[in-house]
Amino acid sequence: MLTMQCKGRRQIWAGKVVAQLQARFDLAAVTVYVLAGRDYREFLVPALTAQGADVRLPMPPGLGYAKQVAWLKALAASVHGGESTLDKLRSLR
């Protein structure tokens, strides 16, 4: 679990994630929706932003793990018809 790792390991993890995304996408041309807790975002968001990505954090700040899961379940349940989860995320701006 990343939350139990020291800051150095979390920073290395974020660098690996960004490198994997860079291998597939032009980060300066994409919007990245980060649906993760604080420890996962800590180094990931600045690294993505430094590469020019438009980073969105749609979850309300300060939610614990259980409340994050509940928020994500509610988001998924609110998607109707031909709407995608991504459409729903975009509407949260």
mmCIF file as gemmi writes it, N, C-alpha and C atoms, coordinates in Angstrom:
data_model
loop_
_atom_site.group_PDB
_atom_site.id
_atom_site.type_symbol
_atom_site.label_atom_id
_atom_site.label_alt_id
_atom_site.label_comp_id
_atom_site.label_asym_id
_atom_site.label_entity_id
_atom_site.label_seq_id
_atom_site.pdbx_PDB_ins_code
_atom_site.Cartn_x
_atom_site.Cartn_y
_atom_site.Cartn_z
_atom_site.occupancy
_atom_site.B_iso_or_equiv
_atom_site.pdbx_formal_charge
_atom_site.auth_seq_id
_atom_site.auth_asym_id
_atom_site.pdbx_PDB_model_num
ATOM 1 N N . MET Axp A 1 ? 0.836 -1.175 0 1 0 ? 1 A 1
ATOM 2 C CA . MET Axp A 1 ? 0 0 0 1 0 ? 1 A 1
ATOM 3 C C . MET Axp A 1 ? 0.885 1.245 0 1 0 ? 1 A 1
ATOM 4 N N . LEU Axp A 2 ? 0.624 2.127 -0.937 1 0 ? 2 A 1
ATOM 5 C CA . LEU Axp A 2 ? 1.445 3.318 -1.083 1 0 ? 2 A 1
ATOM 6 C C . LEU Axp A 2 ? 1.358 4.233 0.132 1 0 ? 2 A 1
ATOM 7 N N . THR Axp A 3 ? 0.215 4.24 0.797 1 0 ? 3 A 1
ATOM 8 C CA . THR Axp A 3 ? 0.04 5.13 1.943 1 0 ? 3 A 1
ATOM 9 C C . THR Axp A 3 ? 0.962 4.777 3.103 1 0 ? 3 A 1
ATOM 10 N N . MET Axp A 4 ? 1.486 3.576 3.109 1 0 ? 4 A 1
ATOM 11 C CA . MET Axp A 4 ? 2.372 3.145 4.19 1 0 ? 4 A 1
ATOM 12 C C . MET Axp A 4 ? 3.845 3.335 3.827 1 0 ? 4 A 1
ATOM 13 N N . GLN Axp A 5 ? 4.111 3.865 2.648 1 0 ? 5 A 1
ATOM 14 C CA . GLN Axp A 5 ? 5.479 4.06 2.181 1 0 ? 5 A 1
ATOM 15 C C . GLN Axp A 5 ? 5.986 5.449 2.575 1 0 ? 5 A 1
ATOM 16 N N . CYS Axp A 6 ? 7.296 5.567 2.652 1 0 ? 6 A 1
ATOM 17 C CA . CYS Axp A 6 ? 7.89 6.868 2.962 1 0 ? 6 A 1
ATOM 18 C C . CYS Axp A 6 ? 7.714 7.8 1.759 1 0 ? 6 A 1
ATOM 19 N N . LYS Axp A 7 ? 7.929 9.088 2.011 1 0 ? 7 A 1
ATOM 20 C CA . LYS Axp A 7 ? 7.743 10.079 0.952 1 0 ? 7 A 1
ATOM 21 C C . LYS Axp A 7 ? 8.618 9.796 -0.261 1 0 ? 7 A 1
ATOM 22 N N . GLY Axp A 8 ? 9.834 9.347 -0.027 1 0 ? 8 A 1
ATOM 23 C CA . GLY Axp A 8 ? 10.742 9.045 -1.133 1 0 ? 8 A 1
ATOM 24 C C . GLY Axp A 8 ? 10.183 7.988 -2.069 1 0 ? 8 A 1
ATOM 25 N N . ARG Axp A 9 ? 9.617 6.949 -1.51 1 0 ? 9 A 1
ATOM 26 C CA . ARG Axp A 9 ? 9.028 5.869 -2.336 1 0 ? 9 A 1
ATOM 27 C C . ARG Axp A 9 ? 7.784 6.359 -3.067 1 0 ? 9 A 1
ATOM 28 N N . ARG Axp A 10 ? 7.005 7.222 -2.404 1 0 ? 10 A 1
ATOM 29 C CA . ARG Axp A 10 ? 5.821 7.766 -3.073 1 0 ? 10 A 1
ATOM 30 C C . ARG Axp A 10 ? 6.234 8.67 -4.24 1 0 ? 10 A 1
ATOM 31 N N . GLN Axp A 11 ? 7.331 9.387 -4.06 1 0 ? 11 A 1
ATOM 32 C CA . GLN Axp A 11 ? 7.83 10.251 -5.126 1 0 ? 11 A 1
ATOM 33 C C . GLN Axp A 11 ? 8.333 9.403 -6.302 1 0 ? 11 A 1
ATOM 34 N N . ILE Axp A 12 ? 9.028 8.33 -6.016 1 0 ? 12 A 1
ATOM 35 C CA . ILE Axp A 12 ? 9.489 7.42 -7.073 1 0 ? 12 A 1
ATOM 36 C C . ILE Axp A 12 ? 8.291 6.829 -7.812 1 0 ? 12 A 1
ATOM 37 N N . TRP Axp A 13 ? 7.273 6.407 -7.063 1 0 ? 13 A 1
ATOM 38 C CA . TRP Axp A 13 ? 6.058 5.842 -7.66 1 0 ? 13 A 1
ATOM 39 C C . TRP Axp A 13 ? 5.423 6.857 -8.611 1 0 ? 13 A 1
ATOM 40 N N . ALA Axp A 14 ? 5.292 8.101 -8.166 1 0 ? 14 A 1
ATOM 41 C CA . ALA Axp A 14 ? 4.681 9.14 -9 1 0 ? 14 A 1
ATOM 42 C C . ALA Axp A 14 ? 5.483 9.331 -10.288 1 0 ? 14 A 1
ATOM 43 N N . GLY Axp A 15 ? 6.797 9.317 -10.174 1 0 ? 15 A 1
ATOM 44 C CA . GLY Axp A 15 ? 7.647 9.445 -11.361 1 0 ? 15 A 1
ATOM 45 C C . GLY Axp A 15 ? 7.421 8.318 -12.349 1 0 ? 15 A 1
ATOM 46 N N . LYS Axp A 16 ? 7.249 7.106 -11.831 1 0 ? 16 A 1
ATOM 47 C CA . LYS Axp A 16 ? 6.986 5.957 -12.7 1 0 ? 16 A 1
ATOM 48 C C . LYS Axp A 16 ? 5.633 6.084 -13.39 1 0 ? 16 A 1
ATOM 49 N N . VAL Axp A 17 ? 4.631 6.525 -12.65 1 0 ? 17 A 1
ATOM 50 C CA . VAL Axp A 17 ? 3.297 6.706 -13.234 1 0 ? 17 A 1
ATOM 51 C C . VAL Axp A 17 ? 3.354 7.74 -14.353 1 0 ? 17 A 1
ATOM 52 N N . VAL Axp A 18 ? 4.013 8.855 -14.104 1 0 ? 18 A 1
ATOM 53 C CA . VAL Axp A 18 ? 4.116 9.91 -15.113 1 0 ? 18 A 1
ATOM 54 C C . VAL Axp A 18 ? 4.871 9.382 -16.34 1 0 ? 18 A 1
ATOM 55 N N . ALA Axp A 19 ? 5.943 8.637 -16.129 1 0 ? 19 A 1
ATOM 56 C CA . ALA Axp A 19 ? 6.702 8.082 -17.257 1 0 ? 19 A 1
ATOM 57 C C . ALA Axp A 19 ? 5.837 7.13 -18.089 1 0 ? 19 A 1
ATOM 58 N N . GLN Axp A 20 ? 5.024 6.318 -17.418 1 0 ? 20 A 1
ATOM 59 C CA . GLN Axp A 20 ? 4.141 5.402 -18.143 1 0 ? 20 A 1
ATOM 60 C C . GLN Axp A 20 ? 3.096 6.166 -18.947 1 0 ? 20 A 1
ATOM 61 N N . LEU Axp A 21 ? 2.553 7.228 -18.358 1 0 ? 21 A 1
ATOM 62 C CA . LEU Axp A 21 ? 1.576 8.044 -19.082 1 0 ? 21 A 1
ATOM 63 C C . LEU Axp A 21 ? 2.227 8.773 -20.253 1 0 ? 21 A 1
ATOM 64 N N . GLN Axp A 22 ? 3.453 9.272 -20.054 1 0 ? 22 A 1
ATOM 65 C CA . GLN Axp A 22 ? 4.163 9.978 -21.123 1 0 ? 22 A 1
ATOM 66 C C . GLN Axp A 22 ? 4.447 9.058 -22.306 1 0 ? 22 A 1
ATOM 67 N N . ALA Axp A 23 ? 4.643 7.777 -22.03 1 0 ? 23 A 1
ATOM 68 C CA . ALA Axp A 23 ? 4.907 6.817 -23.104 1 0 ? 23 A 1
ATOM 69 C C . ALA Axp A 23 ? 3.683 6.615 -23.997 1 0 ? 23 A 1
ATOM 70 N N . ARG Axp A 24 ? 2.509 6.938 -23.471 1 0 ? 24 A 1
ATOM 71 C CA . ARG Axp A 24 ? 1.27 6.712 -24.225 1 0 ? 24 A 1
ATOM 72 C C . ARG Axp A 24 ? 0.569 7.99 -24.685 1 0 ? 24 A 1
ATOM 73 N N . PHE Axp A 25 ? 0.825 9.096 -23.992 1 0 ? 25 A 1
ATOM 74 C CA . PHE Axp A 25 ? 0.087 10.323 -24.263 1 0 ? 25 A 1
ATOM 75 C C . PHE Axp A 25 ? 1.003 11.534 -24.278 1 0 ? 25 A 1
ATOM 76 N N . ASP Axp A 26 ? 0.588 12.553 -24.996 1 0 ? 26 A 1
ATOM 77 C CA . ASP Axp A 26 ? 1.227 13.859 -24.903 1 0 ? 26 A 1
ATOM 78 C C . ASP Axp A 26 ? 0.559 14.546 -23.71 1 0 ? 26 A 1
ATOM 79 N N . LEU Axp A 27 ? 1.224 14.561 -22.572 1 0 ? 27 A 1
ATOM 80 C CA . LEU Axp A 27 ? 0.594 15.064 -21.35 1 0 ? 27 A 1
ATOM 81 C C . LEU Axp A 27 ? 0.176 16.526 -21.454 1 0 ? 27 A 1
ATOM 82 N N . ALA Axp A 28 ? 0.833 17.288 -22.296 1 0 ? 28 A 1
ATOM 83 C CA . ALA Axp A 28 ? 0.451 18.689 -22.455 1 0 ? 28 A 1
ATOM 84 C C . ALA Axp A 28 ? -0.873 18.826 -23.211 1 0 ? 28 A 1
ATOM 85 N N . ALA Axp A 29 ? -1.369 17.718 -23.756 1 0 ? 29 A 1
ATOM 86 C CA . ALA Axp A 29 ? -2.598 17.773 -24.554 1 0 ? 29 A 1
ATOM 87 C C . ALA Axp A 29 ? -3.753 16.994 -23.924 1 0 ? 29 A 1
ATOM 88 N N . VAL Axp A 30 ? -3.6 16.586 -22.668 1 0 ? 30 A 1
ATOM 89 C CA . VAL Axp A 30 ? -4.651 15.771 -22.05 1 0 ? 30 A 1
ATOM 90 C C . VAL Axp A 30 ? -5.12 16.367 -20.722 1 0 ? 30 A 1
ATOM 91 N N . THR Axp A 31 ? -6.311 15.951 -20.338 1 0 ? 31 A 1
ATOM 92 C CA . THR Axp A 31 ? -6.83 16.241 -19.003 1 0 ? 31 A 1
ATOM 93 C C . THR Axp A 31 ? -6.762 14.943 -18.213 1 0 ? 31 A 1
ATOM 94 N N . VAL Axp A 32 ? -6.182 15 -17.029 1 0 ? 32 A 1
ATOM 95 C CA . VAL Axp A 32 ? -6.049 13.824 -16.17 1 0 ? 32 A 1
ATOM 96 C C . VAL Axp A 32 ? -6.935 14.025 -14.95 1 0 ? 32 A 1
ATOM 97 N N . TYR Axp A 33 ? -7.885 13.127 -14.768 1 0 ? 33 A 1
ATOM 98 C CA . TYR Axp A 33 ? -8.75 13.151 -13.592 1 0 ? 33 A 1
ATOM 99 C C . TYR Axp A 33 ? -8.127 12.225 -12.551 1 0 ? 33 A 1
ATOM 100 N N . VAL Axp A 34 ? -7.734 12.776 -11.428 1 0 ? 34 A 1
ATOM 101 C CA . VAL Axp A 34 ? -7.084 11.996 -10.372 1 0 ? 34 A 1
ATOM 102 C C . VAL Axp A 34 ? -8.144 11.657 -9.322 1 0 ? 34 A 1
ATOM 103 N N . LEU Axp A 35 ? -8.431 10.373 -9.219 1 0 ? 35 A 1
ATOM 104 C CA . LEU Axp A 35 ? -9.42 9.868 -8.261 1 0 ? 35 A 1
ATOM 105 C C . LEU Axp A 35 ? -8.669 9.048 -7.223 1 0 ? 35 A 1
ATOM 106 N N . ALA Axp A 36 ? -7.936 9.756 -6.383 1 0 ? 36 A 1
ATOM 107 C CA . ALA Axp A 36 ? -7.084 9.082 -5.405 1 0 ? 36 A 1
ATOM 108 C C . ALA Axp A 36 ? -6.941 9.958 -4.167 1 0 ? 36 A 1
ATOM 109 N N . GLY Axp A 37 ? -6.512 9.32 -3.107 1 0 ? 37 A 1
ATOM 110 C CA . GLY Axp A 37 ? -6.322 10.021 -1.845 1 0 ? 37 A 1
ATOM 111 C C . GLY Axp A 37 ? -5.076 10.893 -1.824 1 0 ? 37 A 1
ATOM 112 N N . ARG Axp A 38 ? -4.943 11.626 -0.757 1 0 ? 38 A 1
ATOM 113 C CA . ARG Axp A 38 ? -3.863 12.604 -0.587 1 0 ? 38 A 1
ATOM 114 C C . ARG Axp A 38 ? -2.471 12.005 -0.788 1 0 ? 38 A 1
ATOM 115 N N . ASP Axp A 39 ? -2.176 10.873 -0.19 1 0 ? 39 A 1
ATOM 116 C CA . ASP Axp A 39 ? -0.837 10.301 -0.303 1 0 ? 39 A 1
ATOM 117 C C . ASP Axp A 39 ? -0.503 9.925 -1.743 1 0 ? 39 A 1
ATOM 118 N N . TYR Axp A 40 ? -1.486 9.52 -2.507 1 0 ? 40 A 1
ATOM 119 C CA . TYR Axp A 40 ? -1.258 9.186 -3.911 1 0 ? 40 A 1
ATOM 120 C C . TYR Axp A 40 ? -1.101 10.451 -4.752 1 0 ? 40 A 1
ATOM 121 N N . ARG Axp A 41 ? -1.797 11.5 -4.387 1 0 ? 41 A 1
ATOM 122 C CA . ARG Axp A 41 ? -1.762 12.749 -5.156 1 0 ? 41 A 1
ATOM 123 C C . ARG Axp A 41 ? -0.536 13.601 -4.85 1 0 ? 41 A 1
ATOM 124 N N . GLU Axp A 42 ? 0.026 13.463 -3.672 1 0 ? 42 A 1
ATOM 125 C CA . GLU Axp A 42 ? 1.049 14.377 -3.172 1 0 ? 42 A 1
ATOM 126 C C . GLU Axp A 42 ? 2.143 14.699 -4.191 1 0 ? 42 A 1
ATOM 127 N N . PHE Axp A 43 ? 2.705 13.697 -4.821 1 0 ? 43 A 1
ATOM 128 C CA . PHE Axp A 43 ? 3.768 13.921 -5.798 1 0 ? 43 A 1
ATOM 129 C C . PHE Axp A 43 ? 3.277 13.75 -7.228 1 0 ? 43 A 1
ATOM 130 N N . LEU Axp A 44 ? 2.183 13.038 -7.41 1 0 ? 44 A 1
ATOM 131 C CA . LEU Axp A 44 ? 1.663 12.779 -8.743 1 0 ? 44 A 1
ATOM 132 C C . LEU Axp A 44 ? 1.142 14.048 -9.409 1 0 ? 44 A 1
ATOM 133 N N . VAL Axp A 45 ? 0.335 14.815 -8.707 1 0 ? 45 A 1
ATOM 134 C CA . VAL Axp A 45 ? -0.262 16.017 -9.295 1 0 ? 45 A 1
ATOM 135 C C . VAL Axp A 45 ? 0.813 17.03 -9.72 1 0 ? 45 A 1
ATOM 136 N N . PRO Axp A 46 ? 1.777 17.352 -8.866 1 0 ? 46 A 1
ATOM 137 C CA . PRO Axp A 46 ? 2.813 18.301 -9.315 1 0 ? 46 A 1
ATOM 138 C C . PRO Axp A 46 ? 3.624 17.774 -10.496 1 0 ? 46 A 1
ATOM 139 N N . ALA Axp A 47 ? 3.888 16.461 -10.516 1 0 ? 47 A 1
ATOM 140 C CA . ALA Axp A 47 ? 4.664 15.883 -11.622 1 0 ? 47 A 1
ATOM 141 C C . ALA Axp A 47 ? 3.877 15.949 -12.93 1 0 ? 47 A 1
ATOM 142 N N . LEU Axp A 48 ? 2.58 15.682 -12.862 1 0 ? 48 A 1
ATOM 143 C CA . LEU Axp A 48 ? 1.741 15.779 -14.06 1 0 ? 48 A 1
ATOM 144 C C . LEU Axp A 48 ? 1.64 17.222 -14.539 1 0 ? 48 A 1
ATOM 145 N N . THR Axp A 49 ? 1.44 18.126 -13.606 1 0 ? 49 A 1
ATOM 146 C CA . THR Axp A 49 ? 1.329 19.545 -13.939 1 0 ? 49 A 1
ATOM 147 C C . THR Axp A 49 ? 2.622 20.062 -14.56 1 0 ? 49 A 1
ATOM 148 N N . ALA Axp A 50 ? 3.758 19.6 -14.044 1 0 ? 50 A 1
ATOM 149 C CA . ALA Axp A 50 ? 5.054 20.02 -14.582 1 0 ? 50 A 1
ATOM 150 C C . ALA Axp A 50 ? 5.226 19.588 -16.035 1 0 ? 50 A 1
ATOM 151 N N . GLN Axp A 51 ? 4.533 18.523 -16.431 1 0 ? 51 A 1
ATOM 152 C CA . GLN Axp A 51 ? 4.595 18.047 -17.81 1 0 ? 51 A 1
ATOM 153 C C . GLN Axp A 51 ? 3.514 18.678 -18.685 1 0 ? 51 A 1
ATOM 154 N N . GLY Axp A 52 ? 2.751 19.603 -18.116 1 0 ? 52 A 1
ATOM 155 C CA . GLY Axp A 52 ? 1.76 20.335 -18.884 1 0 ? 52 A 1
ATOM 156 C C . GLY Axp A 52 ? 0.361 19.756 -18.871 1 0 ? 52 A 1
ATOM 157 N N . ALA Axp A 53 ? 0.133 18.693 -18.101 1 0 ? 53 A 1
ATOM 158 C CA . ALA Axp A 53 ? -1.195 18.085 -18.045 1 0 ? 53 A 1
ATOM 159 C C . ALA Axp A 53 ? -2.173 19.008 -17.332 1 0 ? 53 A 1
ATOM 160 N N . ASP Axp A 54 ? -3.395 18.981 -17.803 1 0 ? 54 A 1
ATOM 161 C CA . ASP Axp A 54 ? -4.497 19.673 -17.133 1 0 ? 54 A 1
ATOM 162 C C . ASP Axp A 54 ? -5.024 18.68 -16.095 1 0 ? 54 A 1
ATOM 163 N N . VAL Axp A 55 ? -4.726 18.899 -14.833 1 0 ? 55 A 1
ATOM 164 C CA . VAL Axp A 55 ? -5.064 17.948 -13.775 1 0 ? 55 A 1
ATOM 165 C C . VAL Axp A 55 ? -6.335 18.392 -13.058 1 0 ? 55 A 1
ATOM 166 N N . ARG Axp A 56 ? -7.274 17.479 -12.927 1 0 ? 56 A 1
ATOM 167 C CA . ARG Axp A 56 ? -8.534 17.747 -12.234 1 0 ? 56 A 1
ATOM 168 C C . ARG Axp A 56 ? -8.656 16.822 -11.029 1 0 ? 56 A 1
ATOM 169 N N . LEU Axp A 57 ? -9.121 17.374 -9.933 1 0 ? 57 A 1
ATOM 170 C CA . LEU Axp A 57 ? -9.345 16.628 -8.693 1 0 ? 57 A 1
ATOM 171 C C . LEU Axp A 57 ? -10.822 16.753 -8.338 1 0 ? 57 A 1
ATOM 172 N N . PRO Axp A 58 ? -11.674 15.907 -8.911 1 0 ? 58 A 1
ATOM 173 C CA . PRO Axp A 58 ? -13.111 16.083 -8.723 1 0 ? 58 A 1
ATOM 174 C C . PRO Axp A 58 ? -13.648 15.678 -7.355 1 0 ? 58 A 1
ATOM 175 N N . MET Axp A 59 ? -12.919 14.832 -6.624 1 0 ? 59 A 1
ATOM 176 C CA . MET Axp A 59 ? -13.42 14.423 -5.306 1 0 ? 59 A 1
ATOM 177 C C . MET Axp A 59 ? -13.27 15.553 -4.307 1 0 ? 59 A 1
ATOM 178 N N . PRO Axp A 60 ? -14.246 15.716 -3.435 1 0 ? 60 A 1
ATOM 179 C CA . PRO Axp A 60 ? -14.115 16.737 -2.391 1 0 ? 60 A 1
ATOM 180 C C . PRO Axp A 60 ? -12.868 16.466 -1.528 1 0 ? 60 A 1
ATOM 181 N N . PRO Axp A 61 ? -12.137 17.495 -1.144 1 0 ? 61 A 1
ATOM 182 C CA . PRO Axp A 61 ? -10.935 17.289 -0.339 1 0 ? 61 A 1
ATOM 183 C C . PRO Axp A 61 ? -11.271 16.795 1.069 1 0 ? 61 A 1
ATOM 184 N N . GLY Axp A 62 ? -10.315 16.088 1.655 1 0 ? 62 A 1
ATOM 185 C CA . GLY Axp A 62 ? -10.432 15.687 3.049 1 0 ? 62 A 1
ATOM 186 C C . GLY Axp A 62 ? -11.231 14.425 3.32 1 0 ? 62 A 1
ATOM 187 N N . LEU Axp A 63 ? -11.642 13.716 2.276 1 0 ? 63 A 1
ATOM 188 C CA . LEU Axp A 63 ? -12.408 12.492 2.507 1 0 ? 63 A 1
ATOM 189 C C . LEU Axp A 63 ? -11.476 11.346 2.9 1 0 ? 63 A 1
ATOM 190 N N . GLY Axp A 64 ? -11.864 10.587 3.907 1 0 ? 64 A 1
ATOM 191 C CA . GLY Axp A 64 ? -11.135 9.376 4.25 1 0 ? 64 A 1
ATOM 192 C C . GLY Axp A 64 ? -11.429 8.3 3.222 1 0 ? 64 A 1
ATOM 193 N N . TYR Axp A 65 ? -10.748 7.173 3.339 1 0 ? 65 A 1
ATOM 194 C CA . TYR Axp A 65 ? -10.879 6.106 2.346 1 0 ? 65 A 1
ATOM 195 C C . TYR Axp A 65 ? -12.322 5.665 2.152 1 0 ? 65 A 1
ATOM 196 N N . ALA Axp A 66 ? -13.036 5.375 3.222 1 0 ? 66 A 1
ATOM 197 C CA . ALA Axp A 66 ? -14.41 4.885 3.112 1 0 ? 66 A 1
ATOM 198 C C . ALA Axp A 66 ? -15.307 5.915 2.424 1 0 ? 66 A 1
ATOM 199 N N . LYS Axp A 67 ? -15.113 7.183 2.742 1 0 ? 67 A 1
ATOM 200 C CA . LYS Axp A 67 ? -15.928 8.226 2.115 1 0 ? 67 A 1
ATOM 201 C C . LYS Axp A 67 ? -15.548 8.427 0.646 1 0 ? 67 A 1
ATOM 202 N N . GLN Axp A 68 ? -14.275 8.203 0.308 1 0 ? 68 A 1
ATOM 203 C CA . GLN Axp A 68 ? -13.865 8.259 -1.1 1 0 ? 68 A 1
ATOM 204 C C . GLN Axp A 68 ? -14.569 7.157 -1.895 1 0 ? 68 A 1
ATOM 205 N N . VAL Axp A 69 ? -14.58 5.956 -1.342 1 0 ? 69 A 1
ATOM 206 C CA . VAL Axp A 69 ? -15.251 4.832 -2.004 1 0 ? 69 A 1
ATOM 207 C C . VAL Axp A 69 ? -16.737 5.13 -2.165 1 0 ? 69 A 1
ATOM 208 N N . ALA Axp A 70 ? -17.357 5.667 -1.139 1 0 ? 70 A 1
ATOM 209 C CA . ALA Axp A 70 ? -18.776 6.01 -1.206 1 0 ? 70 A 1
ATOM 210 C C . ALA Axp A 70 ? -19.018 7.077 -2.272 1 0 ? 70 A 1
ATOM 211 N N . TRP Axp A 71 ? -18.138 8.075 -2.359 1 0 ? 71 A 1
ATOM 212 C CA . TRP Axp A 71 ? -18.278 9.124 -3.363 1 0 ? 71 A 1
ATOM 213 C C . TRP Axp A 71 ? -18.187 8.531 -4.76 1 0 ? 71 A 1
ATOM 214 N N . LEU Axp A 72 ? -17.207 7.636 -4.979 1 0 ? 72 A 1
ATOM 215 C CA . LEU Axp A 72 ? -17.044 7.015 -6.29 1 0 ? 72 A 1
ATOM 216 C C . LEU Axp A 72 ? -18.246 6.143 -6.653 1 0 ? 72 A 1
ATOM 217 N N . LYS Axp A 73 ? -18.776 5.41 -5.679 1 0 ? 73 A 1
ATOM 218 C CA . LYS Axp A 73 ? -19.966 4.588 -5.928 1 0 ? 73 A 1
ATOM 219 C C . LYS Axp A 73 ? -21.16 5.47 -6.285 1 0 ? 73 A 1
ATOM 220 N N . ALA Axp A 74 ? -21.31 6.58 -5.583 1 0 ? 74 A 1
ATOM 221 C CA . ALA Axp A 74 ? -22.416 7.497 -5.875 1 0 ? 74 A 1
ATOM 222 C C . ALA Axp A 74 ? -22.252 8.103 -7.268 1 0 ? 74 A 1
ATOM 223 N N . LEU Axp A 75 ? -21.019 8.43 -7.642 1 0 ? 75 A 1
ATOM 224 C CA . LEU Axp A 75 ? -20.761 8.957 -8.977 1 0 ? 75 A 1
ATOM 225 C C . LEU Axp A 75 ? -21.165 7.935 -10.034 1 0 ? 75 A 1
ATOM 226 N N . ALA Axp A 76 ? -20.722 6.694 -9.861 1 0 ? 76 A 1
ATOM 227 C CA . ALA Axp A 76 ? -21.043 5.639 -10.827 1 0 ? 76 A 1
ATOM 228 C C . ALA Axp A 76 ? -22.549 5.41 -10.902 1 0 ? 76 A 1
ATOM 229 N N . ALA Axp A 77 ? -23.222 5.461 -9.768 1 0 ? 77 A 1
ATOM 230 C CA . ALA Axp A 77 ? -24.668 5.228 -9.736 1 0 ? 77 A 1
ATOM 231 C C . ALA Axp A 77 ? -25.442 6.375 -10.381 1 0 ? 77 A 1
ATOM 232 N N . SER Axp A 78 ? -24.824 7.549 -10.462 1 0 ? 78 A 1
ATOM 233 C CA . SER Axp A 78 ? -25.524 8.713 -11 1 0 ? 78 A 1
ATOM 234 C C . SER Axp A 78 ? -25.43 8.805 -12.526 1 0 ? 78 A 1
ATOM 235 N N . VAL Axp A 79 ? -24.667 7.919 -13.133 1 0 ? 79 A 1
ATOM 236 C CA . VAL Axp A 79 ? -24.519 7.923 -14.59 1 0 ? 79 A 1
ATOM 237 C C . VAL Axp A 79 ? -25.733 7.241 -15.203 1 0 ? 79 A 1
ATOM 238 N N . HIS Axp A 80 ? -26.375 7.912 -16.152 1 0 ? 80 A 1
ATOM 239 C CA . HIS Axp A 80 ? -27.606 7.388 -16.751 1 0 ? 80 A 1
ATOM 240 C C . HIS Axp A 80 ? -27.531 7.391 -18.272 1 0 ? 80 A 1
ATOM 241 N N . GLY Axp A 81 ? -28.314 6.51 -18.872 1 0 ? 81 A 1
ATOM 242 C CA . GLY Axp A 81 ? -28.462 6.488 -20.323 1 0 ? 81 A 1
ATOM 243 C C . GLY Axp A 81 ? -27.14 6.361 -21.039 1 0 ? 81 A 1
ATOM 244 N N . GLY Axp A 82 ? -26.956 7.184 -22.052 1 0 ? 82 A 1
ATOM 245 C CA . GLY Axp A 82 ? -25.749 7.141 -22.866 1 0 ? 82 A 1
ATOM 246 C C . GLY Axp A 82 ? -24.586 7.913 -22.272 1 0 ? 82 A 1
ATOM 247 N N . GLU Axp A 83 ? -24.793 8.493 -21.109 1 0 ? 83 A 1
ATOM 248 C CA . GLU Axp A 83 ? -23.739 9.273 -20.451 1 0 ? 83 A 1
ATOM 249 C C . GLU Axp A 83 ? -22.654 8.332 -19.939 1 0 ? 83 A 1
ATOM 250 N N . SER Axp A 84 ? -21.408 8.752 -20.045 1 0 ? 84 A 1
ATOM 251 C CA . SER Axp A 84 ? -20.307 7.969 -19.498 1 0 ? 84 A 1
ATOM 252 C C . SER Axp A 84 ? -19.882 8.554 -18.151 1 0 ? 84 A 1
ATOM 253 N N . THR Axp A 85 ? -19.108 7.802 -17.411 1 0 ? 85 A 1
ATOM 254 C CA . THR Axp A 85 ? -18.574 8.312 -16.147 1 0 ? 85 A 1
ATOM 255 C C . THR Axp A 85 ? -17.709 9.535 -16.417 1 0 ? 85 A 1
ATOM 256 N N . LEU Axp A 86 ? -16.972 9.523 -17.535 1 0 ? 86 A 1
ATOM 257 C CA . LEU Axp A 86 ? -16.149 10.678 -17.878 1 0 ? 86 A 1
ATOM 258 C C . LEU Axp A 86 ? -17.019 11.908 -18.139 1 0 ? 86 A 1
ATOM 259 N N . ASP Axp A 87 ? -18.156 11.715 -18.82 1 0 ? 87 A 1
ATOM 260 C CA . ASP Axp A 87 ? -19.085 12.843 -19.025 1 0 ? 87 A 1
ATOM 261 C C . ASP Axp A 87 ? -19.499 13.421 -17.676 1 0 ? 87 A 1
ATOM 262 N N . LYS Axp A 88 ? -19.8 12.522 -16.751 1 0 ? 88 A 1
ATOM 263 C CA . LYS Axp A 88 ? -20.237 12.956 -15.418 1 0 ? 88 A 1
ATOM 264 C C . LYS Axp A 88 ? -19.115 13.726 -14.717 1 0 ? 88 A 1
ATOM 265 N N . LEU Axp A 89 ? -17.88 13.232 -14.796 1 0 ? 89 A 1
ATOM 266 C CA . LEU Axp A 89 ? -16.744 13.924 -14.181 1 0 ? 89 A 1
ATOM 267 C C . LEU Axp A 89 ? -16.586 15.329 -14.779 1 0 ? 89 A 1
ATOM 268 N N . ARG Axp A 90 ? -16.704 15.405 -16.089 1 0 ? 90 A 1
ATOM 269 C CA . ARG Axp A 90 ? -16.565 16.711 -16.753 1 0 ? 90 A 1
ATOM 270 C C . ARG Axp A 90 ? -17.617 17.7 -16.268 1 0 ? 90 A 1
ATOM 271 N N . SER Axp A 91 ? -18.785 17.197 -15.939 1 0 ? 91 A 1
ATOM 272 C CA . SER Axp A 91 ? -19.87 18.078 -15.497 1 0 ? 91 A 1
ATOM 273 C C . SER Axp A 91 ? -19.653 18.611 -14.089 1 0 ? 91 A 1
ATOM 274 N N . LEU Axp A 92 ? -18.693 18.059 -13.348 1 0 ? 92 A 1
ATOM 275 C CA . LEU Axp A 92 ? -18.445 18.469 -11.968 1 0 ? 92 A 1
ATOM 276 C C . LEU Axp A 92 ? -17.574 19.714 -11.874 1 0 ? 92 A 1
ATOM 277 N N . ARG Axp A 93 ? -17.099 20.213 -12.966 1 0 ? 93 A 1
ATOM 278 C CA . ARG Axp A 93 ? -16.208 21.392 -12.946 1 0 ? 93 A 1
ATOM 279 C C . ARG Axp A 93 ? -16.831 22.445 -12.178 1 0 ? 93 A 1
